[in-house]
Amino acid sequence: MIKRIVLFLITNFSVLAVLSVSARVLGIDAWLAEQGMAGQINGLLIMALLIGFGGSFISLAASKWMARRSMGVQTIEHPRNATEQWLVETVRRQAGQAGIGMPEVGVFQSDQPNAFATGMNKNEALVAVSTGLLASMDAGEVEAVLGHEVTHVANGDMVTMGLLQGILNTFVIFFSRIVGIAVDRVVFRIENGIGPGYWIGSIVAELVLGLLATIIAMWFSRQREFKADAGGASLASRDKMIASLRALQRVHQPRDLPGEMAAFGIAGGLGDGLKKLFMSHPPLEERIEALQRG
């Protein structure tokens, strides 16, 4: 259940990098630097908003396409066997309980037990499970996993993550340029136009602030996982949800899914100390304890 967030973040940062570099290559940064301080601040804010939310929106809009391309998801249009029929019917029932439109249901090839949900519209989402998950879990455990993913969709977690990432992108773009201008003015004593300090300062600041933004996004993702676990327990049962997490423990903490899909998958990776700051999912032990307390 990790794949969704990681794919989203990778796509978002890739789009953000392309838009940011394009602004430099096309001379937008240089033009803004010639407008005077007031013009610079206003222009930078507008540019940051456009690039920040533009990158996030493009990533969100492409999320289902990215999932199919990167994970090789095969959508179940006409169930070919009893397992596929059961998957479709279970998701249909849970979607009805959650009050959302019927998501597309798919399966992807992977020995690792995992699943994810994605899509920019809660009524047109995609829920997919791995062949490894189907092979390693019983029906009750898979039902809980599907409930977890359907809850992500019903809670609008992908859209909320997109909005949060848009804000973080804007923050990174805007303040990295402010740092670049400051380095030019203070260190290189350049009063008009832009010099080497702007390019060096803005690039370094963008990397540092981008790291901080990732920590914030991962913290948000971890909080949403507890909510999705609670939803899975409601749609299946608490015992089934706990059993599905214990099943993940039995396979020694599945590897994180690639790219944007991570935050909306079911499994999480290992981590402690600083490493935990970059985890899209809480440790399985914490998730199990939260369900037991609830």
N, C-alpha and C positions, 0 to 999 in steps of 0.2 A: 504494500500500500504506500510505498515510498515513491514510486516512479512518477506519479503525477507532479509532485512539487519540483523534483530535480529537473525534469524536462521543462517545466514552466520557467524555472529560474535560468537555466542554460539558454533557452530561447529568448527570454527577456533580456539577459545581459548581452547576448549576441546582437539582437536588434538594437539595443541601446548603444553598443559599441559602434555599429554601422552608422546610426544616426548621428552620434557624437563626432565621429571621424568625418562624416559628410559635411557637418557644419563647419569644421575646420577647413576642409579641402575647398569647399565652395566659398570660403571667405566670409562666412557669417560672423564668426568670432572676430575677425579683423575689423569688419564694418562696425560691430557693436563697440569695439574698443575706441573708435574714433568719435563716438557720440557724446563724450563728456560723461561725468560720473552719473548724473541723473538718468541720462539716456542709457548708459550701460546697465544700471540696476534694473530699470524697467524692461529693457530689451532682453537682458539675461533671464529675467523671471519668465517672460513670455516664451522664450526659446526653451527654457528648462521645462516648463509645463508641457509644451508641445512635444518635445523629445521624450520626456519622462512618461507621460500618459500615452503617447503614441506607441512607444516600445511595449508598454504593458498591454495595451489594447490589441496590438498585432499578435503578441504572444498568446493572449487569451483566445483570440479568434482562431488561431492556428492550432490550438491545443489538441483537438480531436485528430486533425490531419497529422500532427507530429506524433501522436500516440500510435496511429496506424503505421506510419512510416518507420519510426524508430523501434517499435516493439513487435511489428509484424502481426498486429491484431487481426484476427479473422472474425468478422461480424457474423453472428448467427442470424441469418435471414430466414432460413427454413431448417429447423432442427433435424439433424441427421440421425440422432440416436436418443436414447432415454436420458442420458446425462445432459445433453444440450436442451432437451425439452424441459427438464427439471430446472435448469438454470434460468431459462426464459420465464417460466411460470413463477419461480420464486422471486425474481426481480420484479415481475409484474405485480405480484401480490404486495411486496414491500413498498413499491412505488405508490400503489394505491393507498396503503396505510400512511405513508409519509406525505400524501397530497401533492405528488408531482407527476408529470407526464412520464410515460413508459420510456426508459432509457434504451439505447441500443445495448445489446449484450454481445460480448466477444470473448475469444480465447486466444492466448498467445503462447508460443512455445518457450518454455523455460523450466529447467530442473528446479529452480528455486521457487518455493511457495510464496506467491505474492498476488496482489490484485490492485486495481486502481479505478478511479472514476475521474472523468474530466469533461470539459465542455463549458461554454460561456453562458449557456441557458439551461436552467434547472429542468426545463421540460424537453430538452433535446440533448441530453447528456449521453455519455458512453461509460458503461461499466464492463471491465474486463478482468478475467482471472487467468492465472498461468496454469499450464498443464501440470506443473509440479505441485501446485496447491491442490488441484483436484485429485492427484495421486496420493498425497500425504495426509489429507484430512477426510474425516467422515462427513456425512451429509449435514449433521447438525453444526459442525464447525464451519463448513463452507457457507451454510445459511447465515451464520453470524457475521462472517466476513462480508458477504453481500449486503447485509444490513448496515454494516459499518460504512461501506462505500455509498449506498443509497442515502445514508444520513449526511455524508459529505455533500452530496448533490442537493438534498432538501435544505440544508443549512446555508447553501449558496457560498460554500467555502472557496470555490475557485474564483468566483467574481470578487469576493471580499479580498482574497489574496491579490487579485489583479489591481484593485483600487489601492491597497496598501503598497504594492510594488510601484504603482504610478507615483504615489506621494514620495516614496523613498528615492525613486529615480530622479524626481524633480529636485529633491534635496541635494543629491549627489552632483547633478549637473550644475545647479545654481552656485552652490558654495565652492565647488572646485574651481569655477571660473573666477569667483571673488578672490580666492586664494591666489590664483594666477595673476590677477590684476595687482594685488597687494605686493607680491614678490617683484613684479616689474617696477612698481612705484618705489618701494622701500629699498630693495637690494640693488636693482639696476638703474634706479633714478630716471626711469623713462616716464615722461609726463603725458605724451600723446602717442597714439598707436600702440602696438604691442611688440614686445621684444622676447628674448629667449626665456626670461623669467616667467612670462605668461605660460608658455608651452610647457616648461619644466614643472612649474608650480601646479598648474591645472591637471596635468596628467598624474603626478604623484598624489595630489589631493583626491583625484577621482578614484584611484586605486584604494587609498586608505578609507575614504568615505564609503566606497562600494563594499568594503569588508564589513564596516559597521552596519550598513544597510542589510547585508546578508544575515548578520547575527540577529537583527530585529525581525527579519522575515522568518527565520528559523524558530525564534521564540514563539511567534504567532502560530506557526504551523504546529508546534508541540501542544499548544493550548487547544487547538481545534481537534487534535487527535483524541484527547480525553472526551470531548463532546461526541465525536463520532463513535467511540467505544460505547458510550452511554446509549447512543441511538441504536447501535447494533444489538445491545442487550435488550432494548425495548422491542425491536422488530423480531428478534429471534428469542433469546432469553439470556439472562445474566450468566447462567451456567454455560451456555453454548459459547457466549462471547469469551468468557474466561478460558474455556477449553480450546478455542481457536488460538488464543495468545500463547497458551501452554504448548500447543502443537508447534508454534513457531519457535519456541524455546528448545524444543526437542531436536530441531534441525540446526541448533547452534547459531541462532540469530542470522537469518537470511541476509545476503548482501543487499545493499541499497539498490533500488532501481535507478536507471540512468535518467539524467536530465530532469525536466520539469515535472515528471510524474511522481517524484518521491514524496512530496508532502501529502499526497492524497492516496497513498497506498496503504497497506495494512501492516507491513513489517517495518521495523526500525533497526538501525545499526548499533554497534557498541560505542560507548563513549564516556569519558569522564573528564573532570577538570575543564580546561579550555576547549578540549575536543567536543564536549557536550554542547557548547555554544553553537556549534555548526550542525547539530543533529536536527533533522526535520521531524523526527519522532522521539518521544520520551522512551527511556529504556522499558522493555517489556515488563520487568518487575514492577515498575511504578504504575504502569497501566493496569496490571492485574490487581495491585493493591487498591487502586482507585475504585475499581469495580467492586471489589470485596467490601470496601467501606460504604459504597453507595447502596 
